[in-house]
């Protein structure tokens, strides 16, 4: 979760009036390459210090068998969220890596659309007989974003998350990487 919160500024690389990126049945690398190619216009997020907060809601098998106080503590901790301050460099903006797009070689985007200040994507991964499906919907600009995602991992359970982030200034060198 923390990795997603840190890397989403790079994933959401176009501003409202900038280029669009669309892909269907595409690998993580293909989407990464399309975003990198679209970056030639220079209409992308601004490098600098970004602060993000991610909150999570988990639904795991067997939660109903756990002591209610344990489940309550888990939900309270998840709802408090994880905050991170990161530095997005000019190099990050110009050259996003395939790994920043949330998957590995077992993953494919059913669809990926990033245009006009919105993002809508569905990623399916299959590894070791397990299928995971993640959806991402949200809004973004050069200085902020709001993302809502869901992940379903079959018998492993479900997770939904919300990530809000904004550019807070220039990098100081004290941000986490």
DAMO-V923744 format. One record per residue. N is the residue number from 1. RES is the residue in three letters. OMEGA is omega in whole degrees, 0 to 359 (* if undefined). Layout:
n:res:omega
N:RES:OMEGA
N:RES:OMEGA
This chain:
n:res:omega
1:UNK:181
2:UNK:180
3:UNK:179
4:UNK:181
5:UNK:182
6:UNK:188
7:UNK:182
8:UNK:177
9:UNK:180
10:UNK:178
11:UNK:183
12:UNK:196
13:UNK:180
14:UNK:176
15:UNK:189
16:UNK:182
17:UNK:185
18:UNK:182
19:UNK:176
20:UNK:177
21:UNK:176
22:UNK:178
23:UNK:176
24:UNK:181
25:UNK:186
26:UNK:176
27:UNK:176
28:UNK:179
29:UNK:178
30:UNK:178
31:UNK:178
32:UNK:180
33:UNK:179
34:UNK:178
35:UNK:180
36:UNK:179
37:UNK:180
38:UNK:183
39:UNK:180
40:UNK:182
41:UNK:181
42:UNK:181
43:UNK:185
44:UNK:181
45:UNK:180
46:UNK:174
47:UNK:178
48:UNK:179
49:UNK:179
50:UNK:176
51:UNK:182
52:UNK:174
53:UNK:179
54:UNK:174
55:UNK:188
56:UNK:172
57:UNK:182
58:UNK:171
59:UNK:183
60:UNK:175
61:UNK:177
62:UNK:180
63:UNK:180
64:UNK:179
65:UNK:179
66:UNK:174
67:UNK:182
68:UNK:180
69:UNK:176
70:UNK:178
71:UNK:180
72:UNK:179
73:UNK:178
74:UNK:181
75:UNK:178
76:UNK:180
77:UNK:180
78:UNK:183
79:UNK:176
80:UNK:176
81:UNK:178
82:UNK:178
83:UNK:179
84:UNK:172
85:UNK:184
86:UNK:176
87:UNK:174
88:UNK:183
89:UNK:175
90:UNK:178
91:UNK:177
92:UNK:182
93:UNK:184
94:UNK:186
95:UNK:176
96:UNK:179
97:UNK:182
98:UNK:181
99:UNK:179
100:UNK:185
101:UNK:164
102:UNK:180
103:UNK:178
104:UNK:183
105:UNK:178
106:UNK:185
107:UNK:174
108:UNK:174
109:UNK:172
110:UNK:172
111:UNK:178
112:UNK:177
113:UNK:177
114:UNK:182
115:UNK:173
116:UNK:178
117:UNK:177
118:UNK:175
119:UNK:179
120:UNK:183
121:UNK:173
122:UNK:183
123:UNK:178
124:UNK:179
125:UNK:176
126:UNK:179
127:UNK:177
128:UNK:178
129:UNK:180
130:UNK:177
131:UNK:176
132:UNK:179
133:UNK:179
134:UNK:173
135:UNK:180
136:UNK:175
137:UNK:178
138:UNK:179
139:UNK:181
140:UNK:171
141:UNK:180
142:UNK:186
143:UNK:180
144:UNK:172
145:UNK:175
146:UNK:184
147:UNK:172
148:UNK:181
149:UNK:174
150:UNK:177
151:UNK:177
152:UNK:183
153:UNK:177
154:UNK:183
155:UNK:179
156:UNK:177
157:UNK:183
158:UNK:176
159:UNK:170
160:UNK:181
161:UNK:174
162:UNK:178
163:UNK:175
164:UNK:180
165:UNK:176
166:UNK:175
167:UNK:185
168:UNK:178
169:UNK:179
170:UNK:177
171:UNK:180
172:UNK:185
173:UNK:180
174:UNK:180
175:UNK:175
176:UNK:179
177:UNK:*
